[in-house]
């Protein structure tokens, strides 16, 4: 009798997993190239060197512990993007099993190093999700051998924690999920609406209740069938994929939904994929035997991941379930979840500047426009996901009352100085690169226009002032 650690019939799944996860890494590294320096660089809102000095000896795993400079950060980010791009093209997969292992290990190490000095700007659950996914992808091998069955099952376990954890946090967290009314509010109050969100919000309320019930089924029931024999596991994967595509169409959640779709392919067998897409081979290709060293490495990794799984498994059973929590500094075997509570009203922090000498009554204030978050009521929301606009997301948390003055006041100071890297994070600088004399922040209540209001005015949003957030500041004032 022979015992095999190979997963036959999952070649298509491996190709999607490796290329898809690498594609998300490509987006993530591009995000670091474009946004890290003004947010977290040497002269950023929360400078990483200052953070590293505070946590010296704190055991934070990052290559920047030994040296940080903006130039070195860019080198790491561009190198990560290049490695991710060649993996999307499938080039490392053409070599021996150790080659994709090395490439994904470098991607994971580089991005872990960035996340661990990213502070609040990298404090999102999908950062940990990408790190865990990239770690597992390193052990999928190359085209020379069959994908290891243990890794396929570990990816399914990741999808289970992601989906089932999100379902539990909703049921436990907010009555509107239990009475099926969550979508009365969600599309209007979600962090960053997209072009379709206004239309989803105005769907009939009975349909909203059907959507919520369908979401509960997809997250609380379907994940168990990921571990069932084929073709049941493929059907479960299909339901998760369709549900996530629905979320992609209706909102901007960075790469959370795209990466979940990619990971769900771990349960899709070649036979089911061939039935949907005839170009996918249905047979099992001839391959060389899996090297003994690679099998040993996979088994050691699997044992380690099973050991680490105790903490997220216990969290799923806990009445005080944590959402988007990492239980170790390596961001492996994390707890996931989203929207455990739903905001009923939307507030936005609006930043304005004036070049008048007196900021009092009669001053002409002009509004800074952000790329993704609502601002100008006449501007249709845009699609940015899977790209992650970190500053825009933090502005949403700020309006919810989350502490943010550690970075928000420095942001206002950068605007007073007309700092070019900071201004590039915005969509509109009303002063065209000149320095304003004063800046301030005001709070507004936002709601979607009704169809009648939009036909009459062309506005997507109706807003009204809700108070002062930061009084007028001038250059040199804290």
C-alpha positions in Angstrom: 0.0 0.0 0.0 1.3 3.5 -0.8 0.3 6.7 0.9 0.2 9.9 -1.1 0.3 13.5 0.1 -0.6 14.8 -3.3 -4.0 16.3 -4.2 -5.0 14.9 -7.5 -7.6 16.9 -9.5 -6.7 20.3 -8.1 -4.3 21.7 -10.7 -6.7 24.4 -11.7 -7.2 25.4 -8.1 -3.4 25.7 -7.6 -3.0 27.9 -10.6 -5.8 30.2 -9.4 -4.4 30.3 -5.9 -0.8 31.0 -6.8 -1.5 33.5 -9.5 -4.5 35.1 -7.7 -2.7 35.6 -4.4 0.4 37.0 -6.3 -2.0 39.4 -8.1 -3.2 40.7 -4.7 0.4 41.1 -3.5 1.1 43.1 -6.7 -1.7 45.5 -5.8 -0.6 45.7 -2.2 3.0 46.5 -3.1 1.9 49.1 -5.6 -0.2 50.6 -2.7 3.0 50.8 -0.6 4.9 52.5 -3.4 2.2 55.2 -3.8 1.1 55.8 -0.3 3.6 54.6 2.3 6.0 57.6 2.3 3.4 60.4 2.8 1.6 58.3 5.4 4.4 56.5 7.2 7.8 57.5 5.7 10.5 59.6 7.3 8.4 62.7 7.0 5.0 61.0 7.0 2.0 61.5 9.3 3.1 58.6 11.5 6.8 58.2 10.8 7.9 54.6 10.8 11.4 55.4 12.1 9.9 57.0 15.2 7.7 53.9 15.7 10.7 51.6 15.3 12.5 53.6 17.9 9.6 53.1 20.3 9.4 49.4 19.8 13.1 48.7 19.8 13.6 45.2 21.2 9.9 44.6 21.1 10.1 41.5 18.9 8.3 43.0 15.9 9.4 41.0 12.9 10.5 43.4 10.1 13.5 43.8 8.0 13.3 47.5 8.7 14.3 46.9 12.3 17.9 47.0 11.1 17.5 49.9 8.7 14.7 52.1 7.5 14.8 54.8 4.9 12.2 55.8 2.3 14.6 54.7 -0.4 14.9 51.2 1.1 11.1 51.0 1.6 10.7 51.7 -2.1 13.3 49.1 -3.0 11.4 46.5 -1.0 8.0 47.5 -2.4 9.2 47.6 -6.1 11.0 44.2 -5.6 7.9 42.7 -4.2 5.8 44.0 -7.1 8.2 42.6 -9.6 8.2 39.2 -7.9 4.4 39.2 -7.7 4.2 40.1 -11.4 6.3 37.2 -12.6 4.3 34.9 -10.4 1.1 36.1 -11.9 2.7 35.3 -15.3 3.4 31.8 -14.0 7.1 31.8 -14.4 8.3 30.5 -11.0 5.8 27.7 -11.3 7.7 26.4 -14.4 10.7 25.5 -12.2 11.2 23.0 -9.4 9.0 23.1 -6.3 11.5 25.1 -4.3 11.3 28.1 -6.7 7.7 29.2 -6.0 8.5 28.4 -2.3 11.3 31.0 -2.4 9.3 33.6 -4.3 6.3 33.5 -2.0 8.6 33.4 1.0 10.1 36.7 -0.2 6.7 38.2 -0.9 5.5 37.2 2.6 8.6 38.5 4.3 8.6 41.8 2.4 5.0 42.5 3.1 5.1 41.3 6.7 7.9 43.8 7.2 5.8 46.6 5.8 2.6 45.7 7.7 4.4 45.4 11.0 5.6 49.1 10.8 2.4 50.3 9.2 0.6 51.1 12.5 -3.1 52.2 12.1 -2.7 52.6 8.3 -2.1 48.9 8.0 -4.4 47.7 10.8 -6.9 46.1 8.5 -8.0 42.4 8.6 -7.2 41.9 4.9 -3.5 42.6 5.6 -3.4 39.6 7.8 -5.5 37.6 5.4 -3.0 38.3 2.6 -0.1 37.4 4.7 -1.6 34.1 5.8 -2.6 33.3 2.2 0.8 34.1 0.9 2.4 31.9 3.5 0.3 28.9 2.5 0.8 29.6 -1.2 4.6 29.1 -0.7 3.9 25.4 -0.1 1.8 24.7 -3.2 4.8 23.6 -5.2 5.4 24.0 -8.9 3.9 22.5 -12.1 6.4 19.6 -11.8 4.4 18.0 -9.0 0.8 17.7 -7.8 -0.3 20.3 -5.2 0.0 19.0 -1.6 -3.3 17.9 -0.2 -2.5 19.3 3.2 -2.0 22.8 1.8 -5.3 22.6 -0.1 -7.1 21.7 3.2 -5.3 24.5 5.1 -6.5 27.0 2.6 -10.1 25.7 3.0 -9.7 26.0 6.7 -8.6 29.6 6.1 -11.8 30.3 4.0 -13.9 28.6 6.7 -12.5 30.9 9.5 -12.9 33.9 7.2 -16.5 33.2 6.2 -17.9 31.5 9.4 -16.1 34.0 11.6 -17.8 36.9 9.7 -21.2 35.2 9.9 -20.9 34.7 13.7 -19.7 38.2 14.4 -22.7 39.5 12.6 -25.2 37.4 14.4 -23.6 38.1 17.8 -22.9 41.7 17.1 -25.9 43.7 15.9 -29.7 43.2 16.1 -30.1 44.4 12.5 -28.4 41.3 11.2 -30.7 39.1 13.3 -33.9 40.9 12.1 -32.6 41.0 8.5 -32.6 44.8 8.3 -28.9 45.4 8.0 -29.0 46.4 4.3 -31.5 49.1 5.1 -28.3 51.0 6.2 -25.2 49.2 5.0 -24.9 50.5 1.4 -25.3 54.1 2.6 -23.0 53.9 5.6 -20.3 51.5 4.3 -16.7 52.9 4.4 -16.4 53.6 0.7 -19.4 53.3 -1.6 -18.9 52.5 -5.2 -20.9 53.5 -8.4 -23.5 50.9 -7.8 -24.0 51.4 -4.0 -26.6 54.1 -4.5 -28.7 51.8 -6.6 -28.3 48.8 -4.2 -29.4 51.0 -1.4 -32.7 51.9 -3.2 -33.6 48.2 -3.9 -37.0 47.2 -2.2 -36.7 46.5 1.5 -38.1 42.9 1.2 -35.3 42.2 -1.3 -32.8 43.5 1.3 -34.1 41.0 3.8 -33.6 38.2 1.3 -30.1 39.4 0.7 -29.3 39.3 4.4 -30.8 35.8 4.8 -28.7 34.7 1.8 -25.6 36.1 3.4 -26.3 34.2 6.6 -26.7 31.0 4.6 -23.5 31.6 2.7 -21.5 32.4 5.8 -23.0 30.2 8.6 -24.0 27.1 6.7 -22.1 26.8 3.4 -18.5 26.9 4.9 -19.0 23.5 6.5 -19.4 21.9 3.1 -16.0 23.1 2.0 -14.8 19.9 3.7 -17.3 17.6 2.0 -16.4 15.2 -0.8 -16.7 16.4 -4.4 -18.8 17.7 -6.0 -20.4 19.1 -2.8 -17.2 21.0 -1.9 -17.1 22.6 -5.4 -20.8 23.7 -5.0 -19.9 25.3 -1.7 -17.0 27.1 -3.3 -19.3 28.3 -6.1 -21.8 29.8 -3.6 -19.1 31.6 -1.7 -17.6 33.0 -5.0 -21.0 34.2 -6.2 -21.7 35.9 -2.8 -18.4 37.6 -2.9 -18.9 38.8 -6.4 -22.1 40.4 -5.2 -20.1 42.3 -2.6 -17.5 43.3 -5.2 -20.3 44.9 -7.3 -21.9 46.7 -4.4 -18.9 48.2 -2.6 -15.2 49.0 -2.2 -13.6 46.7 0.3 -10.0 46.8 -0.9 -8.9 43.3 -1.8 -11.0 41.5 0.9 -13.6 40.1 -1.5 -11.2 39.4 -4.4 -8.8 37.5 -2.2 -11.7 35.5 -0.6 -12.8 34.5 -4.1 -9.3 33.4 -5.0 -9.0 31.3 -1.8 -12.5 29.7 -2.4 -11.0 28.0 -5.5 -9.2 25.7 -3.1 -12.4 23.7 -2.9 -13.1 23.7 -6.6 -12.1 20.4 -8.3 -10.8 20.2 -11.8 -13.9 18.2 -12.8 -16.2 21.0 -11.7 -14.0 23.7 -13.2 -14.0 21.7 -16.5 -17.8 21.5 -16.5 -18.1 25.3 -16.2 -15.1 26.1 -18.4 -14.2 23.6 -21.1 -10.7 24.9 -21.5 -9.8 23.6 -18.0 -8.3 20.0 -18.4 -10.4 17.4 -16.7 -7.8 14.7 -16.6 -4.8 14.3 -14.3 -1.5 15.3 -16.0 1.6 13.1 -15.7 4.0 14.5 -13.1 7.2 13.6 -11.4 7.0 12.2 -7.9 7.0 14.9 -5.2 10.5 15.2 -3.7 10.8 13.7 -0.2 12.3 17.0 1.2 9.3 19.0 0.0 6.9 16.5 1.5 8.7 16.8 4.8 8.7 20.6 4.7 4.9 20.6 4.0 4.2 18.2 6.8 6.2 20.3 9.3 4.4 23.4 8.2 1.0 21.7 8.5 1.8 20.6 12.0 2.7 24.1 13.0 -0.4 25.6 11.4 -2.6 23.1 13.2 -1.0 24.0 16.5 -1.6 27.7 15.8 -5.2 27.0 14.8 -6.1 26.5 18.5 -6.4 30.2 19.1 -8.7 31.1 16.2 -10.8 28.0 16.8 -11.3 29.0 20.4 -12.2 32.5 19.3 -15.0 31.2 17.1 -16.5 29.5 20.1 -16.1 32.4 22.4 -19.0 34.7 23.3 -16.5 37.5 23.2 -15.4 36.8 19.7 -12.6 39.0 18.4 -12.8 40.4 14.9 -9.8 40.7 12.7 -7.3 39.7 15.4 -3.8 38.3 15.0 -2.7 35.9 17.7 1.0 36.0 16.8 3.4 38.5 15.4 3.7 36.5 12.1 0.0 37.0 11.2 -0.7 33.3 10.8 -3.9 31.6 11.8 -5.8 34.8 12.4 -9.4 35.6 13.4 -11.4 37.3 10.7 -14.8 39.0 10.4 -16.4 42.2 9.1 -19.3 44.5 10.0 -20.1 43.1 13.4 -22.1 46.3 13.8 -23.8 48.5 11.3 -23.8 52.3 11.4 -27.3 53.7 11.0 -26.2 57.2 10.1 -23.3 58.4 7.9 -21.0 61.3 9.1 -18.1 62.6 7.1 -15.2 64.8 8.2 -14.8 67.5 5.6 -11.4 69.4 5.4 -11.4 73.0 4.2 -8.9 75.7 3.7 -8.9 79.5 3.2 -6.3 82.0 2.1 -8.2 84.9 3.8 -6.4 86.6 6.7 -9.4 86.3 9.0 -10.9 82.8 9.3 -14.1 84.1 10.9 -17.4 85.0 9.4 -17.1 86.0 5.8 -14.0 83.9 5.0 -14.2 81.9 1.8 -13.5 78.3 2.6 -12.6 75.8 -0.1 -12.9 72.0 0.3 -10.2 69.5 -0.2 -11.5 66.4 -2.1 -10.4 62.9 -1.2 -10.2 60.2 -3.9 -12.6 57.7 -2.6 -14.6 58.9 0.4 -17.7 61.0 -0.1 -17.2 64.7 -0.4 -18.8 66.7 -3.2 -22.5 65.6 -3.1 -22.7 65.8 -6.9 -19.8 63.4 -7.5 -20.7 59.8 -8.2 -18.8 57.4 -6.0 -15.9 55.7 -7.8 -14.6 52.2 -8.0 -11.2 51.6 -6.4 -11.1 48.1 -5.0 -9.1 46.0 -5.0 -6.7 49.0 -4.6 -6.7 50.2 -1.0 -7.0 53.9 -0.3 -5.7 53.9 3.2 -6.2 57.6 4.1 -9.8 57.5 2.9 -10.5 54.5 5.0 -9.0 56.2 8.1 -11.2 59.2 7.4 -14.3 56.9 7.7 -13.1 55.6 11.1 -12.4 59.2 12.2 -16.0 60.2 11.5 -17.2 57.3 13.5 -15.4 58.6 16.5 -12.2 56.5 16.4 -9.1 58.2 17.9 -7.2 59.7 15.1 -5.6 63.0 16.1 -2.2 61.4 16.2 -2.3 61.4 12.4 -5.1 63.8 11.5 -3.5 67.0 13.0 -0.3 66.2 11.2 -2.4 65.8 8.0 -3.8 69.3 8.5 -0.3 70.7 9.1 0.9 69.1 5.8 -2.0 70.8 4.0 -1.0 74.1 5.5 2.5 73.5 4.2 1.1 72.4 0.8 3.2 69.3 1.1 3.3 67.7 -2.3 3.5 64.0 -1.3 0.5 64.5 0.9 -1.5 66.4 -1.7 -0.9 63.5 -4.1 -3.0 61.4 -1.8 -6.0 63.7 -2.5 -8.2 64.1 -5.6 -8.5 67.9 -5.5 -6.3 70.5 -3.9 -8.4 73.7 -4.1 -5.3 75.9 -3.8 -3.4 74.3 -6.8 -0.2 73.8 -4.8 -0.2 77.1 -2.9 -0.3 77.3 0.8 -3.6 78.2 2.5 -3.5 80.5 5.5 -5.9 78.5 7.5 -7.4 75.0 7.5 -10.2 73.5 9.5 -12.4 70.3 9.6 -16.1 70.2 9.9 -18.5 67.3 10.5 -21.4 66.7 8.1 -24.3 64.3 8.1 -24.6 62.5 4.8 -27.4 60.5 3.3 -28.2 59.2 -0.2 -30.5 61.4 -2.3 -33.8 59.8 -3.1 -34.4 58.9 -6.8 -36.7 62.0 -7.0 -34.0 64.3 -5.5 -31.4 62.9 -7.8 -33.6 63.5 -10.9 -34.2 67.1 -9.8 -30.7 68.0 -8.6 -28.3 65.5 -10.0 -26.9 65.0 -6.5 -25.9 61.5 -5.2 -25.7 62.7 -1.6 -27.6 65.2 0.6 -25.5 66.6 3.4 -26.1 69.0 6.2 -23.6 70.5 8.8 -23.3 68.6 12.0 -20.7 70.7 13.9 -17.1 71.7 14.0 -14.5 68.9 14.2 -11.2 70.9 14.3 -11.3 74.7 14.6 -9.3 76.8 12.2 -5.5 76.2 12.4 -2.7 78.2 10.9 0.8 77.4 10.1 2.9 76.7 13.2 -0.2 76.2 15.4 -0.7 72.8 17.1 
